[in-house]
Each structure stands twice: as C-alpha cells, then as structure tokens.
Amino acid sequence: EVSAELISQSPDYIGDLASKCKFYCSGLQDFEPKPSTYDVIWVQWCIGYLTDKDCVKFLKRMGTSLTKGGVVVIKDNTCVESAFVLDRDDSSVTRSLDYLLALADIAGLRVVGQKVQGDDGHEDEKFPGNIFPVPMIAFEPTPVE
C-alpha cells in the first residue's frame, strides 16, 4: 500500500491476525522483498496499475522472493475481446489472459494452477455476466535448464 494512513489503520481492520502480518508502505513498482522469503505471494486487483515493463520487473522480483515450492498467485480482471482495455478514469489497464500469461512468461514464471472465479458451480461466488472474468493463476519460477 502506498498510503501511510491506510497502513496505520490496517492492524485495526485485520484484527488479531495483524500480529502475524508485515506492512509495507510502497508501490508495487518499488517493492523489493528479500530473496527466498515467501511461500505464497497473493496479488489481487492491483497489477492493472502497473505498466507492462513494471509488471514484468515486479513479477521477476516476486519469483526471486519465493521459497522453494512457493507460488505467486494473481487474481485480477481480464478482458476477452482485445489484448487490453485502458481505463483512463482510474489510470488502469485490464489485460487479456493471454497477455497476462505472456508477461509472466517474460518474467520467468510458469502456470501451475488456474481457476476462474465462479467456474466451480458455487452460485455465491459467481460474478455478474457483464463484468470482466476474474482468473486466479498460480505461478512458480520456470526452472533454469
């Protein structure tokens, strides 16, 4: 999170589990975690605010910060009818699934699991048909040959 005010309010919002959390006041484009630190990195509804170049750099850093067997999970909107959709009102980009997967590939990550929100038959998890599909994709670093 880039807002120090929101970071300071986070422990109250999270509650008892806040003691197990680390809070960073940093944009994704600047976040530099230590190598081999995390088992899971969950990235939800925020990569659309990164340029392609910053997205690739971010994903590379996240791959490096994983422990052995760790994964980076991306949950974000994807578009279907074009490679990407720009939203000039909030300065974001919604990428197609293929486009997002290509950026991850450039960053040295490969898919190990994938699911689209609401595709498992649970009616309470379905999104309305008029919004972008929301895949959840687990990535691991591509092994070096």
Phi, psi and omega in degrees: 000140181266352181263114178299326180295315178294321177301317182293334179272346185302315180302321178294321180292318184284323179088216187302330182284351181301332180293342179265001185256154170246136182246130181238129176263090186198146171284155180302324182293344181248352185289124183234083178289159178290148177298149175052048185251322190247142173277321180222134171239119182255120182243108187234123174050047177218341183291345177293350178262003177257143170293165177303316181299313179293326178297314179298314179299317178300311181297323176299314180296322180292320177300319179293330184277357180281145169284169178300128181085359181284163180225151168256125178251127176248125173239113184203160175297147172226150177259162186246323191266358177207171181294325178199161177231124177271137173245100183289338179292320179244013175056044180236167176230134173255120183263155172289162179300316179299320180295314179299317179295325178294319177297318179296320178298315177300325181282357178085028178244149176232153183285133174241351177191149182204140178208145176259133179309126176088359181275004183258011175089355178279109185301327182288346179258355182287142175263154175302150183292346184265011177243168182297145172297147182236092176280154170243119187237126176262131181239150169231160176299137176290126180301141177276129182265000000 
